[in-house]
Amino acid sequence: MDKFLNAKTKKIALIIIIIAAIELSGHGIFASLFRFLSSVN
């Protein structure tokens, strides 16, 4: 059970790192939303 939990934790951490990298590069959902909101004002 401990091995399964450890593998799941590593997978979740990897997904979070990938999402963070996409967001920081400016191609993520939040970056697009902020660009849209600033273009409206």
SULKA-V736014 format. One line per field, one symbol per residue. phi: phi as a letter, one per 40 degrees, with the letter a starting at -180 (. if undefined). burial: # if it has 16 or more other ideal C-beta (glycine too) atoms within 10 Angstrom, else .. A space follows every 50 residues. Layout:
BEGIN
phi=???
burial=???
END
This chain:
BEGIN
phi=.ccccccccccccccccccccccccgbcccccccccccccc
burial=.........................................
END
